[in-house]
Amino acid sequence: MHETVITREGLERLSRELERLTGEGRRAITERLRQAAAGEANPAENADYLSVREEQALLERRIALLEERLRSARVVDPQPGNGRIDVGERVRLRDLQSGERLEVELVGPLESDVSEGRISVASPLGKAIQGLRKGEVAEVDAPRGRLRYEILAVETPAPRARRARAA
């Protein structure tokens, strides 16, 4: 089994999703299957029943995937104070060509979500910035050419519970 790094928050997110799918997700599918099966004598000819069965297969595949990911995950915590970019830390960058600034959180591959600002340590940018310090420049080979980012700041994010209270 291949071990994959994950942050504590990422592990909690995946665990909550698994719990939701195995509980209310399965209950909802079971109820919909019961209703669809009651509608017609031959389930093989019942389009609603077959559609719900397909949804059930997708649900079970997602559950199996989450279980496998959680089994192979190794929780890593950022090393605050070492000055280097670690998994679980927020990083502010500046594109040296355009001047554009961006903020990302470096996370394990199982929890990346670019729309939420979480980039995988296995991504080209993640590989380029991991281990760097404030003021250093990361170079990323991209389809449109080599991109260069200056590291402006490295921060260890506050745990979600503390962030919620501070807001």
VENLIN-V844514 format. One record per backbone hydrogen bond with DSSP energy under -0.5 kcal/mol. CO is the residue of the C=O (numbers start at 1). NH is the residue of the N-H. If there is no record, write none. Layout:
CO/NH
CO/NH
//
This chain:
1/3
4/74
5/110
6/76
7/11
8/12
9/13
10/14
11/15
12/16
13/17
14/18
15/19
16/20
17/21
18/22
19/23
20/25
21/26
23/27
24/28
25/29
26/30
27/31
28/32
29/33
30/34
31/35
32/36
33/37
34/38
35/39
36/39
37/40
41/43
42/45
43/46
45/47
46/50
47/51
48/52
49/53
50/54
51/55
52/56
53/57
54/58
55/59
56/60
57/61
58/62
59/63
60/64
61/65
62/66
63/67
64/68
65/69
66/70
67/71
68/72
69/73
72/4
74/6
78/80
79/82
83/134
84/86
85/131
86/89
88/157
89/106
90/155
91/93
91/104
92/152
92/153
93/102
94/150
95/99
100/95
102/93
104/91
105/107
105/119
106/88
107/121
108/111
113/116
113/118
114/117
117/105
117/119
118/113
119/107
120/123
123/127
124/128
125/129
126/130
129/132
132/85
133/136
136/151
138/149
140/142
140/147
142/145
145/142
147/140
148/96
149/138
150/94
150/152
151/135
153/92
155/90
155/157
159/162
159/163
160/164
161/165
162/166
163/167
//
